[in-house]
């Protein structure tokens, strides 16, 4: 799997995506998922000594965006990159196509 790392300023409640010309800080072509992980909060295993700072990732193979929660040295040279899915950016195209009628009330008795 190909994982691209970025330094990207974005709010958690925004559908903002990376610009197509944004240059990644690092690109890893042989990234693996840690066992017993999922795609919503994955842990990627990277065999490299990354020294930069990043807060955002893009998993090219699945077209998913992630917030980087932290780095952990798992083994001698294997880094574990803990992430959280940025669902609003990942599913932006579907969100923009969806039409809905939103009804709200300020009365707490109506649920």
C-alpha positions in Angstrom: 0.0 0.0 0.0 1.1 3.5 -0.7 0.9 6.0 2.2 1.6 9.7 1.7 2.3 11.9 4.7 1.6 15.7 4.9 1.6 18.7 7.2 -1.9 20.0 6.7 -3.9 22.5 8.6 -7.5 21.3 8.8 -10.4 21.3 11.3 -12.0 17.9 12.2 -15.4 19.1 11.2 -14.5 20.2 7.7 -14.7 18.5 4.3 -11.5 20.3 3.2 -9.1 18.1 1.2 -5.5 18.4 0.1 -4.9 20.3 -3.0 -4.0 18.1 -5.9 -0.6 19.8 -6.2 0.2 19.4 -2.5 3.7 17.9 -2.1 3.9 15.1 0.5 6.6 15.2 3.2 7.2 11.5 2.7 5.9 8.7 0.5 6.0 5.1 1.6 5.3 2.4 -1.0 5.5 -0.7 1.3 3.2 0.1 4.2 1.5 -2.6 6.1 -1.5 -2.6 8.5 -0.8 -3.8 12.0 -2.7 -7.0 12.9 -6.0 -6.6 14.7 -6.6 -3.1 13.3 -9.3 -1.6 11.2 -9.6 1.1 8.5 -11.3 3.6 10.7 -8.5 3.8 13.3 -5.6 1.9 11.6 -2.0 1.5 12.7 0.4 1.5 9.8 3.7 -0.2 10.1 6.6 1.6 8.3 10.1 0.2 7.9 12.0 3.5 7.9 13.5 6.0 10.3 11.2 9.0 9.6 12.5 12.2 11.3 9.9 14.7 10.0 6.7 16.0 11.4 3.3 15.3 9.9 -0.3 15.4 11.0 -2.1 14.1 8.0 -1.9 11.0 5.8 -3.5 9.8 2.6 -3.8 6.0 1.8 -3.6 6.1 -2.0 -4.8 2.5 -2.6 -8.1 3.0 -0.9 -8.5 6.8 -1.4 -8.8 7.5 2.4 -7.6 10.4 4.4 -6.4 10.1 8.0 -5.5 12.4 10.9 -2.1 11.2 12.4 -2.6 10.6 16.1 0.9 9.6 16.9 4.2 7.7 16.1 5.5 4.8 18.2 8.7 2.9 17.7 7.4 -0.6 17.5 10.6 -2.5 16.8 14.2 -1.7 16.2 13.4 0.2 13.0 9.7 -0.4 12.5 7.5 2.6 13.2 3.8 2.3 14.1 1.8 5.2 12.8 -1.5 5.5 14.6 -4.2 7.3 12.6 -7.9 8.2 12.7 -10.0 8.3 9.6 -11.0 11.8 8.3 -14.5 10.6 7.3 -15.6 14.1 6.0 -12.7 14.4 3.6 -12.8 10.7 2.6 -16.5 10.8 1.7 -16.7 14.4 0.5 -18.0 13.5 -3.0 -20.8 11.4 -1.5 -21.7 14.1 1.0 -22.0 16.8 -1.6 -24.2 14.6 -3.8 -26.6 13.9 -1.0 -29.8 15.9 -0.7 -31.6 16.1 2.6 -34.2 18.0 4.5 -33.0 18.9 7.9 -35.6 19.8 10.5 -34.6 21.1 13.9 -36.3 22.4 17.0 -35.1 24.4 20.0 -37.7 22.7 22.2 -36.0 20.0 24.3 -39.2 17.9 24.5 -39.0 17.0 20.8 -36.3 14.4 20.0 
